[in-house]
Amino acid sequence: MGHFTDVAFKILSEEKTPLSATHLTDLGRKRGYLRTSGKTPAQTMKSKLSTDILKRKSGSRFMRTAEGKFGLREWKSDSNPEYVASRFSKGLMREDVVVFPASSLCKYVPGPGLHPVTLENSQALLAECTPMLRENAEQDFGVIQLISVFVLRFGCRYLTYKRTKRLPESRLHGYYSMIFGGHIRHREALQLFNIFRPELEGWGLRRELDEEVRFNKSAYPTIRYKGLLYDSSQPVSTQHLGIAYDVLLRNGDYKIGERGFLMNPSFETLEQIEARSSEFENWSLLVAQYERAHISTACSGE
């Protein structure tokens, strides 16, 4: 036996508990299962397991049980859920995303901004959607990609963060944002029966949100449809349509799920966001503008 994944499977089967890549490597060498002349075998072990999970997804023998810990997928249960690791830009570009013809955009939004559009049947939009490899969609201005947009609010304060260089959208590196979310993957859209009623959770909105921010299950926030978000200020912006949701937190407790990707998280008022608007990306500014026009008087001046 010499393949890292086979060694990991054997050790996990023997130990019956999640282990780190370093621990797996040490046990593998100690028991004579793993023979390698590499200088960083633990890093190789981690890379092999991470790649196996990324490529095979639910078909992988492995899953992450916590940050830095690997276990067997057969152990997965309600009490032992799979840990959702940070996404990597290379893997993201190889995913299928949901797109629809750019010529149909005018059917759903009148122009730039956040629009509280309500369609009687969301199938009108879904009927035009097809899957496309993200790296191809980014180069095709004949299609528009659907993006989930979550606006997290606790009382009158919004959760903001700074985008790092580890995220794929280089044009947004260093900017602050008040929105979370990402591309809607096609396998999720197949389960989507009404994007304007998130309470039905037909496509796993919680899982999409949990990739970036996590909450205590006993105090999970309420998710409500907000509107459609569109921006035409830059050529690349015209390629995306955001399906925006309000995420109303029950308390101020949260945990960033993509540490190293999303930095400096904090709750801020609209006044604080507007005071440094030059530091925020444009979708956030459109959301802030909408919030200012619709905000409750109870929050004014806070």
N, C-alpha and C positions, 0 to 999 in steps of 0.2 A: 504493500500500500504506500502511495507516495503523493497522490493528488490531494491538495489542501482540503477541498470540499468533502472528499471521502473520509479523510482523517477527522474532520470536524464532525461529520455525521456519526462516526463510530464513537468518538469520545462523548458527544452529547447523549448518545443512546446509553452509554455506560454510566455517565454521571447523573443523568436525569435531572439536570438543572441548567439554567442559562449560564453561559460563560463568556468572558471577553475574548477577543482574538489573541491577546497575549497569553491568557491562561490556556486556551485551546492549543496554541503553538507549543507552550512549555510541556503540557501533558503529552502531546503527540511525539515530541522528541524524547521525552523521558521513557515512554512506553515502547519506543522503537517503531512507531507507526509512520513518523514523518522524518524523511531524510532530505536535507536541503543544504546547499552551500551558500545560499543567499545571505546577504548581510542584514537584511531586515525581514526575517520570515514572518514576524507578527503582523507587519504592515501588509505583506503579501496575503496572509490569511484573511485579514480584514477586507482587502480589495476583492479577493476571490468570492467571499461570502456576499459582499455588497453587490457585486456584479451579478451573481446568481439570482439574488432577490430582485434586482432591477429588471433583468431580462425575463425571468420566468414568472415573476409576480406570484400569483396564488399557486402556481405550479411548482414553485421552489420547495425543496425539502426544509428550507430554513426560514426563519423570520426574526426580526428584532423584537426583543422583549422589553428593552429599555435602551437608553442611549449607551452605546458601546457594548451591549450585551446581545448575544445570539442564542436562539433556541431552536427547537424543531417545530415545524408548522403543525404537526399532529398534536402539539400541546395546546394549540389555540383554543380558548374558551372565553366565556363572559368574564371569568375571574382571572384569566391570563390572556389579555388581548394583545394584538400585534402593535408594536410601537411604530409610529409613522416617522421615519427619519427625514432629515432635510433633503430637499430636492436638489439635483445637480443640473446645471444648464445644459450639458451635453445630452443627458437623458431626456430632458424636457423637449429639446428640439427634435427628437426622434419619436415623439408621441403624436398620435392622431388627435386633432382638435376639431371643434365644431365650427363650420363656416357656412355662410349663405351668400347669395349674389349681391354684390355692391349695388347693383341697379335696383334692388328691392328696398334699400335703406329708407327711402322716403315714405314707404308704407308704415313705418314704425316710429320714426322720430322726425319732427319738422326741421331740425337743425341742431347746432351745438347746444350743449347744456344737459341738465338732468331733468327728464320729463316724466311725470307720474302717469305714464301711459298704462291704460288698462285694456287688455284685449279680452273679449268674451271667451275666446278659445285660443289658448297658446299654441295649438296645433297649426295655426296659420303661419307662425314663424318657424316652428319645427319642421313643417312640411318642406320648407326650402333648405333645410340644413343637411349638410353632407359631411363626411369625415375627410380630412386632408392632413398630411404630414405637416407638422408645424413649420419646419424649415422651408417647406414649399409655400405654405400660406403666407409666410412673412415676405416672400418675394412676389406674391400675386396680388396686385391691386384690384383685381376683378372680384375678389371675395372679401368678406368681412368676418373676423373671428369673434366668437362670443366669449366674454370675460365675466367671471363672477366678481362682484364688487361688494365688499362688506364694510359698512360704516359702524364702528363700535362706539357706543355712547354709554356713559354712566352718569345719570343725572344730566347736567348741562355741559359735561366735559367729554371730549372725544379722544380716543386713543391714537396717538401719532407715533411715528418712528422714522429712523433714517435708513435709507436704502444703501447697502454696501456694494462693493465691486464684485462680490460673489454672485450677485443676481445677474441673470442673462441680459436684461435690458440696459445696455451700456449708457444710453442717453439719459437714464434716470439715476445713475450712480451719484451718490452724494446728496441727492435731494431728499427732503422729508415728504411724508405722505400721511394722510388720514384715512386711507382705504387699504383693505387687505383683500386678497383673492388671487385669481389667476385664470388661465385658460380652462374652459369647460372641455373636458376630455370626452370623446365621442361615446365611449362605453357607458359613461354616466348619463349622457343625453338620451340614450336608448331607454333609460328607466324614467325619464322625465315626462310627466304627464301634465303638469301645469306649472310653468316657471313663475307664475304670478301668485301662487299659493304655497309658499315655502313651508307652511305648517303641515302640509301633506308629506313633506320630506320624500318625495318620489325619487330624487336623485342623490340623496345623501349629502345635503347641504352641510350637515354637521361635520362630516368627514372632510369636506373641502375646507371648511373654516379651521378645523382642528390641525391641519397641516401647518398653519401659521400661528394660531393662538389656541391655547387649551384652557379649559375651565373645569371647575369641580362639578362632577355629574349632578350633585344635589342642588346646585345653583346655576344650572346651564341657562344662558341668556335666551331671550325670546328673539326669533328671527322673523322679520316682516318684510314683504316686498316693498320696495321704495320707488323704483322707476327705471327708465332706460337712460344710460349715460353715454353721450357722444361728444367728441372733440375733433374739430377740423383744423386746429391751429398749426399742426405739423403734418407732413405727408404720412408719417408712420401712424399717427393718431387716427387717421381716416380708415385704417384697416381694422379697427376694433370697436365693438359695441358692448358696453357694460350693462349687465343685469344687476342693478343695485338693490341692496337689502340693508335695512336698519337692524343692528344687533344690539338689543337693549339689555345691558348687564344688570344683574341683580345685586352685585357688589363690585368692589374694585379689585377683586382677586383674579389674576390671570397668569399664564406662563407662556412666554414666547416659544413657539415650536420650532422656529428656524433660527436658532441662535447662530450668530456669525453672518446671517443674511440680513436680519432686521435688528438695527441697533438703536440705542437711546429711546426706548419706549417710555411714554409718559402721557398722562391725561392733561389735555389743554382745553381752554375755552375758545370759542370762536374769535374773541378779541385777541387772544394770544396768537392764534394761527394767522389771523389777518395782519397782525403787527409785523410778522416776518414772512409775508406771503412770497417774497422773492426766493425763499428757501424751499418752497413746496412745488411739487410737480403739478401739471395743469389740471389733471382730473380731480385732484384734491381741491384746487381752487374753485372748480365748477361746483363741487359738492358743498364747499363752504358758502359759496354765493347762494345756492339753493337753500341751505340751512338758515342763512341770514334772513331770507325772504319769508321763510315759513316757521321760524323759531318761535317757541312759546314766549309770551311776555314775561313769564316767570323766570326765564333765563336772561333776559335783557340786563346788560350792565354787570353781569356776574364776572 
